[in-house]
């Protein structure tokens, strides 16, 4: 199976398609803040936003759904000292804005005082927000989108006679923009886009198709021209489904486990959650008080870079208008920094890290990885054990680190795939798993805002038949 590489698509005549302009958003936000001040608010913040898009799905060669979405919102936060109130509306009339501000003000009046509540410090505000090339509208209409989705599904169906069914293919073209401001001097906003193409074929064999397996693949980009081709996505999804035919159960065993790159991004996500402000100040994390301590194997580095052009996790400032910065989160296995908003930082007696709203473009790498460490090389490093390509369930306890997930994948013998396996459970503890990473592949895959290669963990429990 070879992963599809990006092939240019024709994005058509790109048009913005927004109903509201940036100056109009600025007027709405300024009006909301001015009214909050007039009511007696000590501080206020407001954000106006709009999103619109097209989603088209097909199944078994026929059009299934065409959906258009258009949403708009004005959110207002009002502070009376250390009391906070929030309200929002989708009505942009002057009357509705005044009513929304009044509602936020009334909530603040009757809310308990919280000494940590308040806008970010002025010193933390972004002053020069750079353009990160996040907006690439895709002027595709429903007919073109359906044709693209049908091409993708047809490519999957044509891969083999054993691809007998489909859960469908879908095209999505989405774009949004916002403007926000608050009384500590922040003013900013930008437009962004996110487009995708996906398919989920079903493979079967046997007299009545008793052996049936599904898989899926997709491509998601800010710029539609960077999406993988419909044919490549279809073929690859079909190859994945076909590779799982003949899946069997295995006996319970302890062995090394290799996580396919997209799943390894999930491990990184669990780590981020554990070292984020909310979990830390509530003491609901298995990585409490870990700053400066070894939390990953010592060959692991994790970097955060909010300034990647067209990156899915790129932003010149966070959800509060605080400047973002590129930094080392983990160096040689040691945790260098948490993910903090203004509020969570104050609760912990620390400084915001510009992560209100989450992390920005994380890259996990190993100092041991060589360019030749592709998936085949990683399977050789695995030797005898489990290669996981799908996880099910939400069996992760963020407080204790206990990890237990349903899984499917392949049993590997002598560094080569022996046969597909299913209906198994893999279990361990995230603390041990992060420390037990023995290798990271060069097959780096960007899953959302997290980029990581396949990850090999030295030992986990695999519960089978």
SVG drawing of the C-alpha trace seen along z (x, -y; Angstrom):
<svg xmlns="http://www.w3.org/2000/svg" viewBox="-34 -55 54 75">
<polyline fill="none" stroke="black" stroke-width="0.4" points="0.0,0.0 1.4,-3.4 -0.1,-6.5 -1.5,-8.9 0.7,-12.0 -0.9,-15.4 -1.8,-16.1 -3.2,-19.5 -6.9,-19.9 -8.5,-22.8 -10.1,-25.0 -12.3,-26.8 -13.1,-30.5 -12.4,-31.2 -14.8,-33.6 -15.1,-34.6 -18.8,-34.0 -19.1,-35.9 -22.2,-38.0 -20.3,-40.3 -17.1,-42.3 -14.3,-42.8 -15.3,-46.5 -18.9,-45.4 -17.5,-43.0 -15.4,-45.7 -18.5,-48.0 -20.5,-45.2 -17.7,-44.3 -17.0,-48.0 -20.7,-48.6 -20.9,-45.7 -17.9,-46.8 -19.1,-50.4 -22.5,-49.3 -20.8,-47.1 -18.8,-50.1 -21.9,-52.3 -23.6,-49.7 -20.7,-49.9 -18.5,-46.9 -14.9,-47.2 -13.7,-45.2 -15.3,-43.6 -14.5,-41.5 -16.5,-40.6 -16.0,-38.5 -18.0,-38.4 -17.7,-35.4 -19.1,-33.9 -18.7,-30.4 -20.0,-29.0 -19.5,-25.9 -20.6,-23.1 -20.7,-19.4 -21.6,-16.7 -21.8,-13.0 -22.3,-10.1 -22.8,-6.4 -22.7,-3.5 -22.5,-5.8 -25.4,-8.0 -25.7,-11.5 -26.8,-11.1 -26.6,-14.6 -25.9,-18.2 -25.6,-20.5 -24.9,-24.2 -24.1,-25.8 -24.0,-29.5 -23.6,-30.5 -22.9,-33.8 -22.4,-34.7 -21.5,-37.6 -20.2,-36.5 -19.8,-39.0 -17.9,-38.6 -18.4,-41.2 -16.4,-41.7 -17.5,-43.5 -14.3,-43.4 -13.6,-39.6 -17.1,-38.5 -17.6,-37.3 -20.6,-36.9 -20.9,-35.6 -23.7,-35.7 -24.0,-35.3 -26.5,-36.0 -26.8,-35.2 -28.9,-38.3 -26.7,-41.3 -29.4,-44.0 -28.7,-46.9 -31.4,-45.8 -30.2,-42.2 -26.6,-43.3 -27.8,-45.6 -29.9,-42.7 -26.9,-40.3 -24.6,-42.7 -27.2,-43.3 -27.6,-39.5 -23.8,-39.1 -23.8,-42.0 -26.6,-40.5 -24.9,-37.1 -21.7,-38.8 -23.7,-40.7 -25.0,-37.4 -21.9,-35.3 -19.6,-34.5 -16.3,-36.5 -13.3,-34.6 -10.0,-36.4 -8.4,-34.7 -11.1,-35.8 -10.2,-38.7 -8.8,-39.6 -5.1,-38.8 -2.4,-41.2 -1.7,-44.0 1.9,-42.9 0.9,-39.5 -1.2,-40.9 -0.1,-40.3 0.9,-43.6 1.9,-42.5 -0.2,-39.6 1.5,-38.0 -0.4,-36.6 0.0,-32.8 -1.7,-32.2 -4.7,-30.3 -7.4,-31.4 -7.9,-29.6 -11.6,-29.6 -12.6,-26.8 -15.1,-27.9 -16.5,-24.4 -20.2,-24.0 -22.3,-21.0 -22.2,-19.4 -18.4,-19.5 -18.1,-18.3 -20.4,-15.3 -18.3,-14.5 -15.1,-14.5 -16.7,-12.3 -18.0,-9.9 -14.5,-9.7 -13.0,-8.9 -15.6,-6.2 -15.3,-4.7 -11.5,-4.5 -12.0,-2.5 -14.5,-0.2 -12.3,0.4 -9.3,1.5 -10.6,5.1 -13.7,7.2 -13.5,7.8 -14.5,4.2 -18.2,5.0 -19.8,2.1 -19.2,-1.4 -20.2,-3.6 -19.8,-6.5 -17.4,-9.3 -17.7,-13.0 -16.3,-16.4 -16.3,-19.4 -15.4,-23.0 -15.5,-25.2 -14.4,-28.8 -14.8,-31.2 -13.6,-34.6 -13.8,-36.5 -12.8,-39.7 -12.4,-40.1 -11.3,-42.9 -11.2,-43.6 -10.6,-46.5 -7.0,-45.6 -6.0,-46.8 -6.4,-43.7 -7.9,-44.0 -7.5,-41.2 -9.0,-38.6 -8.5,-36.7 -10.1,-34.3 -9.3,-30.6 -10.4,-27.6 -10.5,-23.9 -11.3,-21.4 -11.5,-17.6 -12.1,-14.6 -12.9,-11.2 -14.1,-7.6 -15.0,-4.5 -15.0,-1.3 -16.1,2.2 -14.2,5.4 -15.8,8.8 -15.1,12.4 -16.6,15.8 -19.8,17.3 -22.1,14.9 -19.5,12.2 -19.2,13.6 -15.7,12.0 -16.4,8.3 -14.0,5.4 -14.2,1.7 -11.6,-1.1 -11.4,-4.7 -9.0,-7.4 -9.2,-11.1 -7.2,-14.2 -7.7,-17.6 -6.0,-20.9 -6.4,-24.6 -5.8,-24.9 -7.8,-22.4 -4.9,-22.3 -2.9,-20.5 -5.5,-17.7 -4.4,-14.2 -6.1,-13.1 -9.5,-11.5 -8.1,-8.4 -5.2,-8.0 -7.5,-8.4 -9.9,-5.9 -7.2,-3.3 -5.5,-3.6 -8.7,-3.3 -9.6,-0.2 -6.1,1.3 -6.5,0.8 -9.9,2.5 -8.6,5.4 -5.5,5.9 -7.9,6.6 -9.7,9.5 -9.1,12.8 -8.7,11.0 -8.5,13.4 -8.3,13.3 -5.1,13.9 -4.3,15.3 -3.7,12.9 0.0,11.8 2.4,9.1 4.4,7.7 5.7,4.6 3.1,2.5 3.6,0.3 1.1,-2.5 0.5,-3.6 1.3,-7.3 -2.3,-8.7 -2.9,-6.8 0.4,-7.9 -1.0,-11.5 -3.7,-10.3 -1.0,-9.4 0.4,-12.9 -3.2,-14.3 -3.5,-12.4 -0.2,-13.9 -1.3,-17.4 -4.5,-17.0 -2.5,-15.8 -0.2,-18.9 -2.9,-21.5 -4.0,-24.0 -7.5,-22.8 -6.4,-19.3 -3.5,-20.6 -5.3,-23.1 -8.2,-20.6 -5.5,-18.0 -7.1,-15.6 -4.0,-14.6 -1.5,-11.7 1.3,-14.2 0.9,-16.6 4.0,-18.5 6.0,-17.2 7.7,-20.4 11.5,-19.7 11.0,-16.0 11.4,-13.1 7.9,-12.2 8.9,-10.7 11.8,-8.4 15.0,-10.5 15.4,-10.5 12.0,-12.3 11.6,-16.0 8.3,-17.8 8.2,-21.3 5.3,-23.7 5.2,-26.1 2.1,-28.4 3.6,-30.1 3.6,-27.3 2.2,-28.7 -1.1,-27.1 -0.7,-24.9 -3.9,-23.4 -2.9,-24.6 -1.4,-27.9 -2.5,-31.2 -0.7,-34.5 -2.5,-34.7 -4.6,-32.5 -8.4,-32.7 -7.7,-35.6 -5.5,-37.7 -2.3,-36.6 0.7,-36.3 1.7,-32.7 5.3,-31.6 7.3,-28.7 8.8,-26.7 10.3,-23.4 7.6,-21.5 9.7,-18.4 13.5,-18.2 15.3,-14.9 12.2,-13.5 11.9,-16.3 8.8,-18.5 9.7,-22.2 6.3,-23.8 2.6,-23.3 -0.3,-24.5 -1.9,-27.4 -4.6,-30.0 -4.6,-33.2 -7.1,-31.8 -5.4,-28.4 -2.0,-30.1 -3.3,-32.3 -4.8,-29.3 -1.3,-27.7 0.6,-30.8 2.3,-30.8 2.3,-32.8 0.0,-32.1 1.7,-30.2 -0.6,-31.5 -2.6,-28.2 -6.2,-29.4 -8.0,-27.2 -5.4,-24.5 -2.0,-23.6 -0.5,-24.8 1.2,-22.5 3.0,-20.0 5.8,-17.9 7.1,-14.8 10.5,-13.5 13.1,-11.1 16.9,-11.7 17.3,-8.0 15.2,-8.3 17.0,-7.9 15.5,-8.9 15.4,-5.2 13.1,-4.4 10.0,-4.0 7.1,-1.7 8.9,1.4 11.9,0.6 9.6,-0.1 8.0,3.4 11.5,4.9 12.2,3.0 8.9,4.4 10.1,7.9 7.3,10.0 4.3,8.1 1.2,6.0 0.9,3.3 -2.2,1.3 -4.1,-0.6 -7.5,-1.2 -8.5,-2.0 -12.0,-2.0 -13.6,-3.3 -12.6,-6.0 -10.7,-4.0 -8.2,-6.6 -8.3,-7.7 -6.6,-11.1 -6.3,-11.0 -4.5,-7.7 -3.1,-7.3 -4.7,-3.9 -5.1,-3.1 -7.4,-0.4 -8.7,-0.5 -10.3,1.9 -8.0,2.4 -7.5,3.9 -4.3,4.3 -1.7,6.9 0.3,9.6 3.9,9.3 6.5,12.1 10.1,11.8 9.6,8.1 7.0,8.9 3.2,8.7 1.9,12.3 -1.9,11.8 -4.6,9.2 -6.1,9.3 -9.3,7.9 -11.4,8.0 -8.5,7.4 -7.8,4.9 -4.5,3.2 -3.8,2.0 -1.1,0.2 -0.5,-3.0 0.3,-6.2 3.1,-7.1 4.8,-3.8 3.9,-4.1 5.4,-7.5 8.6,-6.4 8.5,-3.1 8.8,-4.6 11.7,-2.8 11.5,-4.2 9.6,-6.8 9.4,-6.3 10.3,-8.7 6.8,-8.1 5.6,-11.4 1.9,-12.1 0.1,-15.3 -3.1,-14.4 -4.8,-17.7 -2.3,-20.0 -0.1,-17.1 2.7,-15.6 4.3,-12.3 5.6,-9.1 4.7,-5.6 5.5,-5.0 6.9,-1.7 6.3,-1.1 8.4,1.6 5.6,3.6 1.8,3.5 -0.8,6.1 -2.8,7.4 -6.0,9.2 -7.3,11.5 -9.6,14.6"/>
</svg>
